[in-house]
Amino acid sequence: MTLVPKNTLSNQTALRLKELIAQNTWSGWLPSERALSKTLQVSHSTLRRALEQLRYEGILETRHGVGNRICQVPEPTGATLEEGESSVGLITPKSTISLRPFSLWVDIFREMLFEAGWRLKIYTGTKYYRTNPSAILNKLVEQNGHTSWVLVLSSVAMQRWFQARQLPAVLAGTNHENVSLPGVDIDHRAICRHAVGTLIRAGHRHMVLFLPQSRRAGDLRSEVGFFEGISTSAYAKSITANVIYHDDVDAQSINKCLARLFMTAPERRPTAMIIANPYVYVTTRMFLAENGLKVPQDVSLIAREDDPLFSYLTPNPSRYLNQSEIYARKLMHMAMELPTHRHAVASECQYLLPKFFAGKTVARPPDTAA
């Protein structure tokens, strides 16, 4: 049953909203009514009738003064793209929520595409990241005729597969060796080189870079920058530096790694750490506190990436700030231009260098503190 007659603009708008919600165009809440009216190019009265229909069907719940909450995601209609409609297929190993903070740009990217008249569809699964993903990627591309593709944290096999078939693909991340695909990434090499310099200037001579075992391309660049920062220092010969790998986000594995590092003689412990993942950073802070080690008095910490939760931590983490909007905009331009202007899109990664936020978690090591 419907509250609005069929074959009306209000009904068409309601169907369009249902379709977009089913495709996870928005997460949790709809944009404001003003933004929806502009995007869908309908009047406020037409939009309100469409929203009323979705509330009637139990898809939306309106909270006055807050907005329209998505409380039920409808089944996909199976409808194909409208003729002439452009779209981007985004492949990711995990849900975008679990990939924070890296994925904070995704919602912005989705909105930018939507405002430009493009659609975004997300495909989630580790099956696309197999050692030999040829069969599953063939099936995905054949069944979903997107204008271009965005590959999130892609494996070398995935990158080479898209490159070999000359499909319009953009990397949300870094090229692996012998791959020439356009992309956008944070300059992890420069970040870690700068972080090492910051710690050396504070007097640290025993430091650790804490990375996930997956060792994606950006992590490999982090290692390069880490050792570059040490080798170019005037104190290089007196510095002890190690790269320690942990399971991607497994608190038990992380704590075991930390125990091996810190449950030893004080002179063998690192006095500073550069930590790639914000959740691993939080786990590290908790481990240190539980074992009587203070930040930064006993151990200095620098977070390679930012996360909104950091604003709630005391002392405030020293870190490199997000550039989610700039990241999303560059990625959007590449994804939209690549299918028709491939020659104008450089077949290499564009690196963004975030601003360093000094915070309060870097101090001189204990043996040199005044």
C-alpha positions as CSV (number, residue, x, y, z in Angstrom):
1,M,0.0,0.0,0.0
2,T,1.2,3.5,-0.7
3,L,0.2,6.9,0.5
4,V,1.1,8.6,-2.8
5,P,-0.5,7.7,-6.1
6,K,1.6,5.8,-8.6
7,N,2.9,7.5,-11.7
8,T,3.4,10.7,-9.8
9,L,6.6,12.6,-9.2
10,S,6.3,11.9,-5.5
11,N,6.1,8.2,-6.0
12,Q,9.0,8.2,-8.4
13,T,11.0,10.2,-5.8
14,A,10.1,7.7,-3.1
15,L,11.2,4.8,-5.4
16,R,14.5,6.6,-6.2
17,L,15.2,7.2,-2.5
18,K,14.5,3.5,-1.7
19,E,16.8,2.4,-4.4
20,L,19.6,4.7,-3.2
21,I,19.1,3.5,0.4
22,A,19.3,-0.1,-0.7
23,Q,22.6,0.7,-2.4
24,N,24.0,2.1,0.8
25,T,24.3,5.6,-0.7
26,W,23.9,7.0,2.9
27,S,24.8,5.4,6.2
28,G,22.5,5.9,9.2
29,W,20.9,9.2,8.2
30,L,19.6,10.9,5.1
31,P,21.1,14.3,4.2
32,S,19.1,17.4,5.0
33,E,15.8,17.9,3.1
34,R,17.3,21.0,1.4
35,A,20.2,18.9,0.2
36,L,17.9,16.1,-1.0
37,S,15.7,18.5,-2.9
38,K,18.6,20.0,-4.7
39,T,20.2,16.6,-5.5
40,L,17.0,14.9,-6.7
41,Q,15.8,18.2,-8.3
42,V,12.3,18.1,-6.8
43,S,10.4,20.6,-4.8
44,H,10.2,20.5,-1.0
45,S,6.6,19.4,-1.1
46,T,7.3,16.6,-3.5
47,L,10.2,15.4,-1.3
48,R,8.1,15.5,1.9
49,R,5.4,13.3,0.3
50,A,8.1,10.9,-0.7
51,L,9.6,10.9,2.8
52,E,6.2,10.4,4.3
53,Q,5.7,7.2,2.1
54,L,9.1,5.8,3.3
55,R,8.1,6.5,7.0
56,Y,4.8,4.7,6.3
57,E,6.8,1.7,5.0
58,G,9.0,1.7,8.1
59,I,12.2,2.6,6.1
60,L,12.6,6.0,7.8
61,E,12.1,7.4,11.2
62,T,11.9,11.2,11.6
63,R,13.4,12.8,14.7
64,H,12.3,16.4,15.0
65,G,15.2,18.7,15.1
66,V,17.6,15.9,14.1
67,G,16.7,14.5,10.8
68,N,15.5,11.3,9.0
69,R,17.1,8.1,10.3
70,I,17.3,5.0,8.1
71,C,15.9,2.3,10.3
72,Q,15.4,-0.4,7.7
73,V,17.3,-1.0,4.5
74,P,15.0,-2.2,1.7
75,E,15.9,-5.1,-0.5
76,P,17.7,-4.1,-3.7
77,T,15.3,-3.8,-6.6
78,G,17.8,-5.4,-9.0
79,A,17.2,-2.5,-11.3
80,T,19.9,-1.8,-13.8
81,L,21.5,1.6,-14.3
82,E,19.3,4.1,-16.1
83,E,20.4,4.6,-19.7
84,G,23.3,7.1,-19.9
85,E,23.7,7.1,-16.1
86,S,27.3,7.0,-14.9
87,S,28.5,5.1,-11.9
88,V,31.5,4.0,-9.9
89,G,32.0,0.6,-8.4
90,L,34.1,0.7,-5.2
91,I,35.9,-2.6,-4.1
92,T,36.9,-2.8,-0.4
93,P,38.1,-5.8,1.7
94,K,36.0,-4.9,4.7
95,S,33.1,-2.6,5.5
96,T,34.1,1.0,5.3
97,I,33.3,1.5,9.0
98,S,35.9,-1.2,10.0
99,L,38.5,0.5,7.8
100,R,38.4,3.8,9.7
101,P,40.2,6.2,9.7
102,F,41.3,5.5,6.1
103,S,37.7,5.3,4.9
104,L,36.5,8.5,6.4
105,W,36.6,10.0,2.9
106,V,34.0,7.5,1.5
107,D,30.9,9.3,2.6
108,I,32.2,12.6,1.3
109,F,33.2,10.8,-2.0
110,R,29.7,9.4,-2.3
111,E,28.0,12.7,-1.7
112,M,30.3,14.5,-4.3
113,L,29.5,11.8,-6.9
114,F,25.8,12.0,-6.2
115,E,25.8,15.8,-6.6
116,A,27.5,15.4,-9.9
117,G,24.8,12.9,-11.1
118,W,26.9,9.8,-10.6
119,R,26.1,6.7,-8.5
120,L,28.3,4.7,-6.2
121,K,28.0,1.0,-5.4
122,I,30.2,-0.7,-2.9
123,Y,31.4,-4.3,-3.1
124,T,32.8,-5.7,0.1
125,G,34.7,-8.9,0.6
126,T,38.1,-10.5,1.0
127,K,37.3,-12.8,-1.9
128,Y,38.3,-9.9,-4.3
129,Y,41.7,-9.8,-2.5
130,R,42.7,-13.5,-3.1
131,T,46.2,-14.4,-4.4
132,N,44.5,-15.2,-7.7
133,P,41.3,-13.2,-8.0
134,S,40.8,-13.5,-11.7
135,A,37.6,-15.5,-11.7
136,I,35.8,-13.5,-9.1
137,L,36.9,-10.1,-10.6
138,N,35.8,-11.3,-14.1
139,K,32.4,-12.2,-12.7
140,L,32.1,-8.9,-10.9
141,V,33.0,-6.7,-13.8
142,E,30.9,-8.6,-16.3
143,Q,27.8,-8.4,-14.1
144,N,28.2,-4.7,-13.2
145,G,28.9,-2.3,-16.0
146,H,30.3,0.6,-14.1
147,T,31.8,3.6,-15.8
148,S,34.9,3.4,-13.6
149,W,36.2,1.5,-10.6
150,V,37.9,2.5,-7.3
151,L,40.1,-0.1,-5.7
152,V,40.5,0.4,-1.9
153,L,43.7,-0.9,-0.3
154,S,44.1,-3.2,-3.3
155,S,46.4,-6.2,-3.5
156,V,49.1,-6.5,-6.1
157,A,47.1,-9.2,-7.9
158,M,44.0,-7.0,-8.1
159,Q,45.9,-4.0,-9.4
160,R,47.7,-6.1,-12.1
161,W,44.3,-7.6,-13.1
162,F,42.7,-4.3,-13.8
163,Q,45.8,-2.9,-15.5
164,A,46.1,-5.9,-17.8
165,R,42.5,-5.5,-19.0
166,Q,42.9,-1.7,-19.4
167,L,39.8,-1.1,-17.3
168,P,39.2,2.5,-16.0
169,A,40.4,1.9,-12.4
170,V,41.6,4.4,-9.8
171,L,43.5,3.4,-6.6
172,A,42.5,4.6,-3.2
173,G,46.0,3.7,-2.0
174,T,49.4,3.2,-3.5
175,N,50.6,1.4,-6.6
176,H,52.5,-1.8,-6.1
177,E,55.7,-2.4,-8.0
178,N,55.3,-2.5,-11.8
179,V,51.7,-1.2,-11.7
180,S,50.9,2.1,-13.4
181,L,47.3,3.0,-12.3
182,P,46.2,6.5,-11.2
183,G,45.5,6.9,-7.6
184,V,45.4,9.0,-4.4
185,D,47.1,8.2,-1.2
186,I,48.6,9.8,1.9
187,D,52.4,10.1,1.7
188,H,53.2,7.6,4.3
189,R,56.9,7.7,3.3
190,A,57.2,11.4,4.0
191,I,55.1,11.1,7.2
192,C,57.3,8.5,8.8
193,R,60.5,10.3,7.7
194,H,59.2,13.4,9.4
195,A,58.1,11.5,12.5
196,V,61.5,10.0,12.9
197,G,63.1,13.4,12.7
198,T,60.6,14.7,15.3
199,L,61.6,11.9,17.7
200,I,65.3,12.3,17.1
201,R,65.1,16.0,17.8
202,A,63.4,15.1,21.1
203,G,66.4,13.0,22.0
204,H,65.1,9.4,21.2
205,R,67.6,6.8,20.0
206,H,65.6,3.6,20.4
207,M,62.4,3.6,18.4
208,V,59.9,1.3,16.8
209,L,57.5,1.5,13.8
210,F,54.4,-0.6,14.5
211,L,52.7,-1.9,11.4
212,P,50.1,-4.5,10.4
213,Q,51.3,-7.8,9.0
214,S,49.3,-7.3,5.8
215,R,52.1,-4.9,4.7
216,R,50.1,-3.0,2.0
217,A,51.8,-0.7,-0.4
218,G,51.4,2.4,1.9
219,D,52.9,0.4,4.8
220,L,55.9,-0.5,2.7
221,R,56.4,3.2,1.9
222,S,56.2,3.8,5.7
223,E,59.1,1.5,6.2
224,V,61.2,3.2,3.5
225,G,60.5,6.6,5.1
226,F,61.2,5.3,8.6
227,F,64.7,4.1,7.7
228,E,65.4,7.1,5.5
229,G,64.8,9.3,8.4
230,I,67.3,7.4,10.5
231,S,70.0,6.9,7.8
232,T,70.0,10.6,7.0
233,S,70.3,11.7,10.7
234,A,73.6,12.8,12.2
235,Y,72.8,10.4,15.0
236,A,72.3,7.4,12.7
237,K,75.1,5.2,14.2
238,S,73.7,5.6,17.7
239,I,70.0,4.8,16.9
240,T,68.4,1.4,17.4
241,A,65.3,1.0,15.2
242,N,63.0,-1.8,14.4
243,V,59.8,-2.5,12.5
244,I,57.4,-4.7,14.5
245,Y,54.4,-6.3,12.8
246,H,51.1,-7.2,14.4
247,D,47.9,-8.9,13.2
248,D,45.8,-6.3,11.4
249,V,43.4,-5.4,14.3
250,D,43.6,-8.1,16.9
251,A,44.0,-6.8,20.4
252,Q,45.4,-10.1,21.7
253,S,48.1,-10.2,19.0
254,I,48.9,-6.5,19.6
255,N,49.3,-7.0,23.3
256,K,51.6,-10.0,22.8
257,C,53.8,-7.9,20.5
258,L,53.8,-5.1,23.1
259,A,54.7,-7.5,25.9
260,R,57.7,-8.7,24.0
261,L,58.8,-5.1,23.5
262,F,58.3,-3.7,27.0
263,M,58.3,-6.7,29.4
264,T,62.1,-6.7,29.4
265,A,65.0,-4.8,30.9
266,P,64.4,-1.0,30.8
267,E,67.6,-0.4,28.7
268,R,66.2,-2.7,26.0
269,R,62.8,-1.0,25.8
270,P,62.0,1.4,23.0
271,T,61.5,5.0,24.2
272,A,59.3,6.0,21.2
273,M,56.8,4.4,18.8
274,I,55.3,5.4,15.5
275,I,51.9,3.6,15.2
276,A,50.1,3.2,11.9
277,N,46.5,2.3,12.9
278,P,44.5,4.5,15.4
279,Y,42.8,1.5,17.0
280,V,46.2,-0.1,17.5
281,Y,47.3,3.2,19.0
282,V,44.5,3.1,21.6
283,T,45.3,-0.5,22.4
284,T,48.9,0.5,22.9
285,R,48.0,3.3,25.2
286,M,45.9,1.0,27.3
287,F,48.7,-1.6,27.5
288,L,51.2,0.9,28.6
289,A,48.9,2.3,31.3
290,E,48.1,-1.2,32.6
291,N,51.8,-1.8,32.9
292,G,52.7,1.4,34.7
293,L,54.3,3.1,31.8
294,K,53.3,6.8,31.2
295,V,52.9,8.6,27.9
296,P,55.0,10.6,27.2
297,Q,57.1,10.5,30.3
298,D,58.2,6.8,29.7
299,V,57.3,6.3,26.1
300,S,56.6,8.8,23.3
301,L,54.0,8.0,20.7
302,I,53.2,9.4,17.3
303,A,50.1,8.2,15.3
304,R,50.6,8.0,11.6
305,E,46.9,8.6,11.0
306,D,44.2,10.6,12.6
307,D,40.8,9.6,14.0
308,P,37.9,11.6,15.5
309,L,38.2,9.6,18.8
310,F,41.7,11.1,19.3
311,S,40.1,14.4,20.4
312,Y,38.8,12.6,23.5
313,L,42.2,11.2,24.6
314,T,44.4,12.8,27.2
315,P,47.2,13.6,26.7
316,N,46.2,14.6,23.1
317,P,48.0,12.3,20.6
318,S,50.8,13.7,18.4
319,R,49.5,12.8,14.9
320,Y,49.1,13.6,11.2
321,L,45.7,15.2,10.5
322,N,43.1,13.8,8.0
323,Q,42.5,15.5,4.7
324,S,39.3,13.5,3.9
325,E,37.6,16.2,1.7
326,I,40.7,16.8,-0.4
327,Y,41.3,13.1,-0.7
328,A,37.7,12.5,-1.8
329,R,37.7,15.4,-4.3
330,K,40.9,14.2,-6.0
331,L,39.6,10.7,-6.2
332,M,36.3,11.8,-7.7
333,H,37.9,13.9,-10.4
334,M,40.1,10.9,-11.4
335,A,37.2,8.5,-11.4
336,M,35.0,10.8,-13.5
337,E,37.7,11.8,-16.0
338,L,39.5,8.5,-16.6
339,P,36.9,6.8,-18.8
340,T,36.8,9.6,-21.4
341,H,40.1,11.5,-20.8
342,R,42.5,8.7,-19.9
343,H,45.4,10.6,-21.5
344,A,44.8,13.5,-19.2
345,V,45.0,11.4,-16.0
346,A,48.5,10.6,-14.9
347,S,49.1,6.9,-14.5
348,E,50.7,7.3,-11.0
349,C,49.7,8.0,-7.5
350,Q,49.1,11.6,-6.2
351,Y,50.4,11.8,-2.7
352,L,48.9,14.1,0.0
353,L,51.0,15.3,2.9
354,P,48.9,15.9,6.0
355,K,49.7,18.6,8.6
356,F,51.5,17.4,11.7
357,F,49.6,18.1,14.9
358,A,52.2,18.3,17.7
359,G,49.9,17.1,20.5
360,K,51.2,16.2,23.9
361,T,52.6,12.6,23.5
362,V,56.2,13.4,22.5
363,A,58.8,14.3,25.1
364,R,62.4,13.7,25.8
365,P,63.2,10.0,26.8
366,P,63.4,9.3,30.5
367,D,67.2,9.1,30.7
368,T,67.6,12.6,29.2
369,A,64.6,14.4,30.6
370,A,65.5,17.4,32.6
